[in-house]
Every structure is written in C-alpha cells, then in structure tokens.
Amino acid sequence: MPPRRFDGAELRAARRRADLTQKQVAQGLGLSAHVAVARWEKGERFPPAEKMVGIAAILGVDVDTLFPREGPCDLVDLRSDAGYTQSAAAEEVKGLSRFALGDAEGGRRRLDPDVIAPLSRLYGVDPEALGAAEDQSFGVAAPAAAPRRPPSLAEKLNGLVRKAFDSVPTPEMLAEAVNAKAGTRLTAAQVEALLAGASAADVFAEGSAEVALTGIAAFFDVPQLALQDRAGVEIRVLSDLQYLAAHHDIALAARGGDGGVSSEMLAVLNDLVSRTPGQP
C-alpha cells in the first residue's frame, strides 16, 4: 500500500486549476518529457514518493490534500516528503550509507545513533519524530496519538532550510547568507543553536530576538509571524485587530449576549480580505 493515496483524475484537475500543461509540470520536476505526468494522470503509473511534495508545490496545493497520508509516517515516508531518494539522502549525511538507510527503512537494522540528528535536520523533523518513524518501519505499534502540537521554531527553520537549499548548509554558510540579504548579525553559533532546538529568547540578548527573527523571515521570504509560537501569534493578531478597530472607531467585539466579532469589524475584515495584494 503506498504511503499516500493517489488519484490521477485529482492530479489532472489540480493541474488544470493551476493552468499548467503537463510539459510545464514535468519541467518543474526536472523530467525530460511530459510522458510520465500523462501516465500519472491516466492512472497508469504512480508518481515516485519523493516527487509528491514537489508536484503539490508546483500546483500550489497542500500535499496532504492532493495526496492524503495513509497512516503514520515511517522512514520511507519522511525521506520521500523531504524530496530525497535513498541514495541522495545517504550522500547528505556523514557516516550513513545507502545500505544502512535501506536496512533501517526495511526494518532490519536500526540507525546508528550518530546519524539521528543530521538525518532529522535533513528531513526537517525533530529526532523524536524520526524515532517514531523508525519504530513504524520496524512494526512497533505507536502509542495513542497525543493532541497535535504546533511545530517548534527549530522544526520551522529546518523545514525552510530544506526548501531553500539543494544541500544542507553549514551554520556558517547559513549565517552568512542571511546576514548578506537581511543585514542581520547572526553568528554560526546562534544559527546552530536555533536549528538544534534552542529558543530565540535563550539565543539572543534581550530585545534582539525579534530583530533577528525578522531578518531570518525576510531571508526565507515568509512572514515574521510564521516563526513565532501560537501564543505569540495570537497576541500579535489580537493587538493588530484592536488597533484596526480603534483606527476605524468601531467596536471589536459584538455587544450583548451574542459575543464574537462585531458586525462592523467583520465588514472591515471582509473588505481587507477582498482587496487584491498591494491595494491600499
């Protein structure tokens, strides 16, 4: 059973909604011809698992919507979602051979502890998620699912790095790249600490964390809020809504027993959402 469900008709519909030809999709995936895409859409072939995230990105669709997940992730799923073949993944991690990775993915021999951290970074997950995926590959029953937690800053950063670079950069290389583009003064030690799971508050001096995260967000071309935790985002959004309500001299919350957002505020928000990007 493939790790993700696939429907050729859904793929064709998503491509047409994106107004792309089969040839354009093939070119985006680095394929020499569109024949493979045509066969996928006809249901004659199943796309390579490591191509699915790329296909979804090209079509502007969430991968879990276009190719829903079939059960918990194993090591093959993590590698495929990161866009690596078995050989390519092994080449990126010092001390890991294709055979050792294949043995782990096949449930025959556990990964060497020394490769857990770099392989986690390569796949854009934390070591605990890699360990759970390895257990899945070995047929170890997963415990009852806990409530899904938001991704940590380290998970977000590792994911952004994986998408932005063809190979995993050193902390020095990443710090230099961010500093050159965003004008920050990140050090390699700070970058390494963030990628390893340290909080921004622990890494940066008081008052400088927001500046650093703003620069990092600018480098990766994502909103600065994308690097904040959920509580921080909610506080910022609420603060912005309060400012917006005061600016328009309207009530933010509805009066009376109904609660929720006031109709006046909803009208302002609907107007903002309906505007085209860049419209004043």
C-alpha positions as CSV (number, residue, x, y, z in Angstrom):
1,M,0.0,0.0,0.0
2,P,1.5,3.4,-1.0
3,P,2.1,5.8,1.9
4,R,-0.1,8.4,0.3
5,R,-3.3,7.9,-1.6
6,F,-3.2,8.9,-5.3
7,D,-5.9,9.7,-7.8
8,G,-4.8,10.5,-11.4
9,A,-8.1,12.4,-12.0
10,E,-7.5,14.6,-9.0
11,L,-3.9,15.3,-10.2
12,R,-5.3,16.3,-13.6
13,A,-7.9,18.5,-12.1
14,A,-5.4,20.3,-9.8
15,R,-3.1,20.8,-12.8
16,R,-5.9,22.4,-14.8
17,R,-6.9,24.6,-11.9
18,A,-3.3,25.8,-11.8
19,D,-3.5,26.5,-15.6
20,L,-0.3,24.4,-16.3
21,T,0.4,22.0,-19.0
22,Q,1.8,18.5,-18.5
23,K,5.0,19.7,-20.0
24,Q,5.3,22.6,-17.5
25,V,4.8,20.2,-14.6
26,A,7.4,17.8,-16.0
27,Q,9.9,20.7,-16.4
28,G,9.3,21.9,-12.8
29,L,10.1,18.4,-11.6
30,G,13.2,18.1,-13.7
31,L,11.8,15.5,-16.0
32,S,12.9,15.4,-19.6
33,A,9.4,14.7,-21.1
34,H,5.8,15.0,-20.1
35,V,5.1,11.3,-20.7
36,A,5.4,10.4,-17.0
37,V,2.9,13.1,-16.0
38,A,0.5,11.9,-18.6
39,R,0.7,8.4,-17.3
40,W,0.2,9.5,-13.7
41,E,-3.0,11.4,-14.7
42,K,-4.3,8.3,-16.6
43,G,-3.6,6.1,-13.5
44,E,-1.1,4.0,-15.4
45,R,1.8,4.9,-13.1
46,F,2.2,6.0,-9.5
47,P,4.4,9.1,-9.0
48,P,7.7,8.4,-7.1
49,A,7.0,9.1,-3.5
50,E,9.9,11.7,-3.3
51,K,8.2,13.7,-6.1
52,M,4.9,14.2,-4.4
53,V,5.8,17.2,-2.3
54,G,7.3,18.8,-5.4
55,I,4.2,18.1,-7.5
56,A,2.0,19.6,-4.9
57,A,4.2,22.7,-4.6
58,I,4.2,23.2,-8.4
59,L,0.4,23.0,-8.5
60,G,0.0,25.3,-5.4
61,V,-1.8,22.6,-3.5
62,D,-1.2,21.3,0.0
63,V,0.4,17.8,-0.3
64,D,-1.8,16.3,2.3
65,T,-4.8,17.5,0.3
66,L,-3.6,16.3,-3.0
67,F,-2.0,13.1,-1.7
68,P,-3.6,12.2,1.7
69,R,-1.5,10.3,4.1
70,E,-2.2,6.6,4.7
71,G,-1.4,6.1,8.4
72,P,1.6,7.2,10.5
73,C,4.9,8.0,8.8
74,D,7.7,5.6,8.5
75,L,11.3,6.3,7.5
76,V,10.5,6.0,3.8
77,D,7.6,8.5,4.2
78,L,9.9,11.1,5.9
79,R,12.6,10.7,3.2
80,S,10.1,11.0,0.4
81,D,8.4,14.0,1.9
82,A,11.8,15.7,2.1
83,G,12.2,15.0,-1.6
84,Y,15.2,12.6,-1.4
85,T,15.9,9.3,-3.0
86,Q,17.6,6.8,-0.7
87,S,21.0,7.3,-2.3
88,A,20.7,11.1,-2.2
89,A,19.7,11.1,1.4
90,A,22.6,8.9,2.3
91,E,25.1,11.1,0.5
92,E,24.0,14.1,2.5
93,V,24.6,12.6,5.9
94,K,28.2,11.8,7.0
95,G,28.6,8.2,8.2
96,L,25.3,7.0,6.7
97,S,25.5,4.6,3.8
98,R,22.6,3.8,1.4
99,F,22.7,0.2,2.6
100,A,22.4,1.2,6.3
101,L,19.5,3.6,5.4
102,G,17.9,0.8,3.4
103,D,18.2,-1.6,6.3
104,A,16.5,0.9,8.7
105,E,13.7,1.6,6.2
106,G,13.2,-2.1,5.7
107,G,13.0,-2.8,9.5
108,R,16.2,-4.9,9.5
109,R,18.7,-2.9,11.4
110,R,18.3,0.3,13.5
111,L,20.0,3.6,12.5
112,D,23.4,4.4,14.1
113,P,22.7,7.0,16.9
114,D,25.3,9.3,15.4
115,V,23.2,9.9,12.3
116,I,19.9,10.6,14.1
117,A,20.5,14.4,14.5
118,P,21.8,15.1,11.0
119,L,19.2,12.9,9.3
120,S,16.5,14.7,11.3
121,R,17.7,18.0,10.1
122,L,17.8,16.8,6.5
123,Y,14.2,15.6,6.8
124,G,13.1,18.8,8.6
125,V,11.8,17.0,11.6
126,D,12.9,16.6,15.3
127,P,14.7,13.5,16.5
128,E,11.6,12.3,18.3
129,A,9.6,12.3,15.0
130,L,12.5,10.4,13.3
131,G,12.5,7.9,16.1
132,A,8.7,7.4,15.8
133,A,9.1,6.9,12.1
134,E,11.8,4.3,12.6
135,D,9.6,2.5,15.1
136,Q,6.9,2.4,12.4
137,S,9.4,0.9,9.9
138,F,10.2,-1.8,12.4
139,G,6.5,-2.5,13.1
140,V,6.5,-1.1,16.6
141,A,3.0,-0.1,17.5
142,A,2.7,3.7,18.0
143,P,1.2,4.9,21.3
144,A,-2.2,6.6,21.2
145,A,-1.9,9.8,19.3
146,A,-1.4,12.9,21.5
147,P,-3.0,16.2,20.6
148,R,-1.1,17.7,17.7
149,R,1.3,20.3,18.8
150,P,2.4,23.3,16.7
151,P,5.8,22.9,15.1
152,S,8.7,24.3,17.1
153,L,10.9,27.1,15.9
154,A,13.7,24.6,15.1
155,E,11.3,22.5,13.0
156,K,10.1,25.5,11.1
157,L,13.7,26.7,10.5
158,N,14.9,23.2,9.4
159,G,11.9,23.0,7.0
160,L,12.7,26.4,5.5
161,V,16.4,25.5,5.1
162,R,15.5,22.2,3.4
163,K,13.3,24.0,0.9
164,A,15.7,26.9,0.2
165,F,18.9,24.9,-0.3
166,D,19.8,22.0,-2.6
167,S,22.0,20.5,0.1
168,V,22.2,21.1,3.9
169,P,24.3,24.2,4.5
170,T,26.7,24.6,7.5
171,P,25.7,27.0,10.2
172,E,28.4,29.3,9.0
173,M,27.1,29.3,5.4
174,L,23.5,29.9,6.6
175,A,24.5,32.8,8.9
176,E,26.5,34.5,6.1
177,A,23.6,34.1,3.6
178,V,21.0,35.6,6.0
179,N,23.3,38.4,7.0
180,A,24.1,39.3,3.4
181,K,20.5,39.5,2.4
182,A,18.8,40.8,5.6
183,G,21.5,42.9,7.1
184,T,21.5,41.0,10.4
185,R,24.5,40.0,12.5
186,L,23.8,36.3,13.1
187,T,26.7,34.1,14.2
188,A,27.2,30.5,13.2
189,A,26.8,29.5,16.9
190,Q,23.4,31.2,17.1
191,V,22.2,29.6,13.9
192,E,23.3,26.2,15.1
193,A,21.6,26.6,18.4
194,L,18.3,27.6,16.8
195,L,18.4,24.6,14.4
196,A,19.2,22.3,17.4
197,G,16.1,23.4,19.3
198,A,17.1,26.4,21.4
199,S,14.5,29.2,21.8
200,A,15.1,32.6,20.4
201,A,15.0,34.1,23.9
202,D,17.8,31.8,25.0
203,V,20.0,32.5,21.9
204,F,19.7,36.3,21.6
205,A,20.2,39.1,24.0
206,E,17.1,40.8,25.4
207,G,15.3,42.9,22.7
208,S,17.3,41.5,19.8
209,A,15.4,38.2,19.2
210,E,12.6,39.9,17.2
211,V,15.1,41.8,15.0
212,A,17.0,38.5,14.3
213,L,13.8,36.6,13.5
214,T,12.5,39.4,11.3
215,G,15.8,39.1,9.3
216,I,15.6,35.4,9.1
217,A,12.0,35.6,7.9
218,A,13.0,38.1,5.3
219,F,15.7,35.9,4.0
220,F,13.3,32.9,3.6
221,D,10.5,35.3,2.3
222,V,8.0,34.3,4.9
223,P,6.0,36.5,7.4
224,Q,7.8,37.1,10.6
225,L,4.7,35.7,12.4
226,A,5.5,32.3,10.8
227,L,8.4,32.0,13.1
228,Q,6.5,32.8,16.3
229,D,4.7,30.3,18.5
230,R,1.0,30.1,18.5
231,A,0.6,32.1,21.7
232,G,2.8,34.9,20.3
233,V,0.9,35.0,17.0
234,E,-2.5,35.1,18.8
235,I,-1.3,38.0,20.9
236,R,0.0,39.9,17.9
237,V,-3.1,39.3,15.8
238,L,-5.4,40.4,18.7
239,S,-3.3,43.5,19.2
240,D,-3.5,44.3,15.4
241,L,-7.3,43.8,15.5
242,Q,-7.6,46.2,18.4
243,Y,-5.5,48.8,16.6
244,L,-7.7,48.3,13.5
245,A,-10.9,48.7,15.5
246,A,-9.6,51.9,17.1
247,H,-8.5,53.3,13.7
248,H,-12.0,52.8,12.3
249,D,-13.6,53.9,15.5
250,I,-15.7,50.7,15.8
251,A,-16.2,48.1,18.4
252,L,-14.1,44.9,18.1
253,A,-16.5,42.6,19.9
254,A,-20.2,42.4,19.5
255,R,-22.3,43.8,22.3
256,G,-25.0,41.9,24.1
257,G,-25.2,38.2,24.6
258,D,-24.1,37.1,21.2
259,G,-20.4,37.7,21.7
260,G,-17.9,37.2,18.9
261,V,-16.7,39.9,16.5
262,S,-18.9,42.9,15.9
263,S,-20.7,43.2,12.5
264,E,-18.8,46.5,11.9
265,M,-15.4,44.7,12.4
266,L,-16.5,41.8,10.2
267,A,-17.3,44.3,7.5
268,V,-13.8,45.8,7.8
269,L,-12.2,42.4,7.7
270,N,-14.2,41.3,4.7
271,D,-13.2,44.4,2.9
272,L,-9.5,43.8,3.6
273,V,-9.7,40.1,2.5
274,S,-11.4,41.1,-0.7
275,R,-8.7,43.5,-1.8
276,T,-6.0,42.5,-4.2
277,P,-2.4,42.3,-2.8
278,G,-0.8,45.7,-2.7
279,Q,-4.1,47.6,-3.0
280,P,-4.2,50.4,-0.5
